[in-house]
Amino acid sequence: MTLLSQRSRNASAEFALVEDFFLRSSSGEARNAEEACDFSFGNPHEMPLAGLVEALARNLQPQNPQWFAYKISEPEPRAFIAKALSSELGLDFEPEDIALTHGAFAAIALAFCLVLDAGDEVIIPVPGWFCYASMLRAADLVPVKVGLSEPDFDLDLEAIDAAITPRTRMVVVNSPHNPTGRVYSQEQLQALADLLDSASNRIGARIWLLSDEPYRRIRFNHTPFVSPAALYPWTLIDYSYGKVLLAPGQRLGYLAISPRLPAEQRAELQGATFSVQMSMGWTFPSALMQYSVASLENVSIDLDALATKRDLMLHSLEQWGYQMVHPEGTFYLWGEAPGGDALRFIETLAARSVFVLPGTLFERRRHFRISLTANIEMIERALPIFRDAIG
Ligand SMILES: Cc1ncc(COP(=O)(O)O)c(C=O)c1O
């Protein structure tokens, strides 16, 4: 008989494929070998950004006895982010709209805790980030997986509408999208906002939109970005600095309440974030990261170098016959495995020390994902192996 709770068993079941790949498969270990070309997860393969290191080093020096005291959502970084986000998104955020968190993970969990109850249904995209379902299960919530339209991986509004039931309370939108790199247009998001408004009226309960935006600043060719928070008042934004800094182990992010939310509801949420963050455990970022917020505002991975890697890989792979999606953002490439069998394809590559993620981790067995956080030497070593694999 198991001692584990039902919800932890449900969460583990949702996470089983990723856990196997990450911890137990032969790929798991071999990815760390010196000769490995690691395109699997969005982890750094180059030295950390100087701007990040400088900010951390500077703020490591205590300026008063309280320097490393408990931190909540501190007023200074909160006000800074409210101002920066207002100008980035063209919305009027107040400091109280911003809850500083331990990365996007904690912001997402905070959003679930703030507005959802056990048993509520949450629509998540498929393919999509592999942690939504397990996070929902761990919180006793019910993931409802809705496919994106193929082959373009746009939002499938009809499928979303059809998946809404009287228990639906949230729809997660992730743009720029992991794993496809799609950035949704204003028209699509407006149509989704209209749909959610009428569906909320139909079921007699408000459906929230969680806009998962950790890749918001990683876009190519000036692709415009519109946050759903500008179009649908019942939107919560989660953000992480882990992507743009390519330092996901230094946890910093936030949850932001849409300023378009009706005033009374906005005030209710603003008033609740502190106690909910406390109740969930210590979801606040560390002191060091909070002090660094202002210095990190303009620190970023080199987007031109990323675009060069994207173009080199896309051009080569397509020339050899791979069917790839052209990402408008993120640091991923998503394409069809030759022969349509992702597991066989990743084994072929892994045998020659090239590691990519199988689409099965995103519930798509024909596809694979490449993380462009691999360094240029890895890309150059791997390209002939990709060419042979389609041979
Ligand atoms: C779509 C998406 N959302 C949220 C996260 C979580 O970000 P963080 O680990 O920086 O909290 C990730 C990380 O991979 C992601 O890809």
The ligand as a Tripos MOL2 file, in Angstrom:
@<TRIPOS>MOLECULE
LIG
   16    16     1     0     0
SMALL
NO_CHARGES

@<TRIPOS>ATOM
      1 C1          6.7840   27.8310  -20.8860 C.3       1 LIG1
      2 C2          7.5010   27.8770  -19.5830 C.ar      1 LIG1
      3 N1          6.8780   28.3940  -18.5110 N.ar      1 LIG1
      4 C3          7.4950   28.4730  -17.3110 C.ar      1 LIG1
      5 C4          8.7830   28.0110  -17.1390 C.ar      1 LIG1
      6 C5          9.4350   28.1070  -15.7920 C.3       1 LIG1
      7 O1         10.4360   29.0680  -15.7850 O.3       1 LIG1
      8 P1         11.4450   29.2270  -14.5220 P.3       1 LIG1
      9 O2         12.1570   27.9040  -14.3700 O.co2     1 LIG1
     10 O3         12.3890   30.2730  -14.9320 O.co2     1 LIG1
     11 O4         10.6170   29.5290  -13.3510 O.co2     1 LIG1
     12 C6          9.4620   27.4490  -18.2270 C.ar      1 LIG1
     13 C7         10.8340   26.9000  -18.0600 C.2       1 LIG1
     14 O5         11.3090   26.1410  -18.8530 O.2       1 LIG1
     15 C8          8.8050   27.3840  -19.4860 C.ar      1 LIG1
     16 O6          9.4060   26.8650  -20.5580 O.3       1 LIG1
@<TRIPOS>BOND
     1     1     2 1
     2     2     3 ar
     3     2    15 ar
     4     3     4 ar
     5     4     5 ar
     6     5     6 1
     7     5    12 ar
     8     6     7 1
     9     7     8 1
    10     8     9 2
    11     8    10 1
    12     8    11 1
    13    12    13 1
    14    12    15 ar
    15    13    14 2
    16    15    16 1
@<TRIPOS>SUBSTRUCTURE
     1 LIG1         1 GROUP 0 **** ****
